[in-house]
């Protein structure tokens, strides 16, 4: 008797988000990055399509990351002191397909860089590298509401992914990104209902659901990883069952969480590298589409892992 | 899969004879479905119905005990595809492959390291489970290596060999240890099954296709061997994920009995990073045993931590006892830090306080295992609750400074807490990582 496999039929599909715009599309990127678009669970190629490989973005700051552990400073060397050469190193030496820039210096507790200077920095970065950009504010809502619209305008037409919109602060960002043709990151605190609610709020303004990427807020390995893991699995199951309001790809800020862990500050730098790597791998299995990471070795190995996962 | 009360009712005599003690056959069937009564109460049940009922009472994935003695562990009897649906019940066993081509000294050295692979994390002890000896050399060498390993570790053992003549004397050495034999394949199935039965060992069936695997398992079962593990061998990662998913789905969703056994997966790469990434995949996706080669503590600790994360009960966050903890040589000038009783929060704070070398009190408030922000949002971490805890442990009598340090994330409650507790409230850093410099500059 032939064995009847247990194959699921899913009715929903994750939206495909395109980050970056080439010359033909009104931007200046050499290539674009596509995430999402799958209509089955992670890597079950036998019951659906998974058109776009998971993608890793290198995290780059607009200022020297003073609180990064020594292991990361050793990996990048002095380039961490100069954002443009840091970004170029990621693209040229480490073959980054996409960068994630954090405008940390804008934070009132850091340099309190004014919005115009941030916009100028982004324009310069777009000139210096030709990969698509993810752009993150400094984390201070009031300041980000000034900085991000200015940055959005400076990058007009480049179809960046910019964030983050949160439940009680999304309108300013949505309006700016909508006008300048960018994608948006919708951030929720490890809560599927808020993720859904925020997507609805954003799409109610007329912003297309297909331009939203969810940041589910993750914890690193050993630091609450399992909460995000399960929230992502639940959201993904809901999306595949037809709920369009959570059918967005996930972005996971792995580096930022993993390098906070006590284990990542171990004397043996391999402990930190593997901590970032395994956090990423687990989240990939839970459905992550875009990972923001820090250590070049961790990125290299995770990219190889993704390649293995997509080998058929 | 479990039968419903109505399904069972159809199998009964439907005479309402009451000899079972229930008023009707239907009532008895309902009690059977709830496992509130046993089928032996019915004198008229026929053999066929009895067999079906017994089969339905079996868990969809067999519960297996691996190894003997203190280090034995259970796997299987899993009930869900996703941990949020209930939980993953029995953490997969993690083991290490040692080749018999290694010298005795190398084997001993590795075992010393493996035996020491124990880590305490958030109040739990994380441990490894197995050592697998793989035959590359003669049968005699294999047997000697097995002997050496058995003498130098209490962990459960796996014998990796395709040679029955080598396995037999090795099994003879391990009588009380309930080892695992790997791999039984189509061509040696009978012979290996006899060995497993004779020595009470657990047999891993390896077959690349699920159909063959199912047929082999069914055959062994017919011959009375049911201590079985399944394996589909080395494949591309996505094919492994598909196999592992099917081997969980088929027993749970399609009541497939012949595939209702735990699965063993081997993650073996020269590069320990790549090996660990492969192992993560199997730990998350349903494997009952994962064998790796790397024994370095940085690889092992991270995999054991991942296993701990995946197998944590999502309904029951790890908690610690709420109380006033003294860290270091405290006195009446030591600072008092307020936090929750969520293990992860407490141990993170504890780690940083220890690192700061500033003797301190940590007052863990009963937030039912919720973290700072979650507990605050759910009103389990309120000024009233903190005040009650301060009073309960007599904090104001133990220190002279009358100061409470609260997490930066709940700075908004400072005023209210000062009022209700009568203490001076100091707002600490948002992240525990900021504690050492905060405490030193206090």
Boltz contact constraints between the chains, C-beta under 6 A:
constraints:
  - contact:
      token1: [A, 3]
      token2: [B, 210]
      max_distance: 6.0
  - contact:
      token1: [A, 3]
      token2: [B, 211]
      max_distance: 6.0
  - contact:
      token1: [A, 3]
      token2: [B, 214]
      max_distance: 6.0
  - contact:
      token1: [A, 5]
      token2: [B, 246]
      max_distance: 6.0
  - contact:
      token1: [A, 6]
      token2: [B, 249]
      max_distance: 6.0
  - contact:
      token1: [A, 6]
      token2: [B, 250]
      max_distance: 6.0
  - contact:
      token1: [A, 6]
      token2: [B, 253]
      max_distance: 6.0
  - contact:
      token1: [A, 6]
      token2: [B, 254]
      max_distance: 6.0
  - contact:
      token1: [A, 43]
      token2: [B, 238]
      max_distance: 6.0
  - contact:
      token1: [A, 43]
      token2: [B, 241]
      max_distance: 6.0
  - contact:
      token1: [A, 45]
      token2: [B, 238]
      max_distance: 6.0
  - contact:
      token1: [A, 46]
      token2: [B, 242]
      max_distance: 6.0
  - contact:
      token1: [A, 221]
      token2: [B, 305]
      max_distance: 6.0
  - contact:
      token1: [A, 221]
      token2: [B, 306]
      max_distance: 6.0
  - contact:
      token1: [A, 222]
      token2: [B, 305]
      max_distance: 6.0
  - contact:
      token1: [A, 225]
      token2: [B, 309]
      max_distance: 6.0
  - contact:
      token1: [A, 226]
      token2: [B, 309]
      max_distance: 6.0
  - contact:
      token1: [A, 226]
      token2: [B, 312]
      max_distance: 6.0
  - contact:
      token1: [A, 230]
      token2: [B, 83]
      max_distance: 6.0
  - contact:
      token1: [A, 230]
      token2: [B, 84]
      max_distance: 6.0
  - contact:
      token1: [A, 230]
      token2: [B, 314]
      max_distance: 6.0
  - contact:
      token1: [A, 233]
      token2: [B, 82]
      max_distance: 6.0
  - contact:
      token1: [A, 234]
      token2: [B, 84]
      max_distance: 6.0
  - contact:
      token1: [A, 262]
      token2: [B, 351]
      max_distance: 6.0
  - contact:
      token1: [A, 268]
      token2: [B, 298]
      max_distance: 6.0
  - contact:
      token1: [A, 270]
      token2: [B, 298]
      max_distance: 6.0
  - contact:
      token1: [A, 271]
      token2: [B, 298]
      max_distance: 6.0
  - contact:
      token1: [A, 274]
      token2: [B, 276]
      max_distance: 6.0
  - contact:
      token1: [A, 274]
      token2: [B, 298]
      max_distance: 6.0
  - contact:
      token1: [A, 274]
      token2: [B, 302]
      max_distance: 6.0
  - contact:
      token1: [A, 275]
      token2: [B, 302]
      max_distance: 6.0
  - contact:
      token1: [A, 278]
      token2: [B, 280]
      max_distance: 6.0
  - contact:
      token1: [A, 278]
      token2: [B, 302]
      max_distance: 6.0
  - contact:
      token1: [A, 278]
      token2: [B, 306]
      max_distance: 6.0
  - contact:
      token1: [A, 281]
      token2: [B, 277]
      max_distance: 6.0
  - contact:
      token1: [A, 281]
      token2: [B, 280]
      max_distance: 6.0
  - contact:
      token1: [A, 282]
      token2: [B, 280]
      max_distance: 6.0
  - contact:
      token1: [A, 285]
      token2: [B, 284]
      max_distance: 6.0
  - contact:
      token1: [A, 301]
      token2: [B, 273]
      max_distance: 6.0
  - contact:
      token1: [A, 305]
      token2: [B, 277]
      max_distance: 6.0
  - contact:
      token1: [A, 308]
      token2: [B, 237]
      max_distance: 6.0
  - contact:
      token1: [A, 309]
      token2: [B, 237]
      max_distance: 6.0
  - contact:
      token1: [A, 309]
      token2: [B, 238]
      max_distance: 6.0
  - contact:
      token1: [A, 311]
      token2: [B, 236]
      max_distance: 6.0
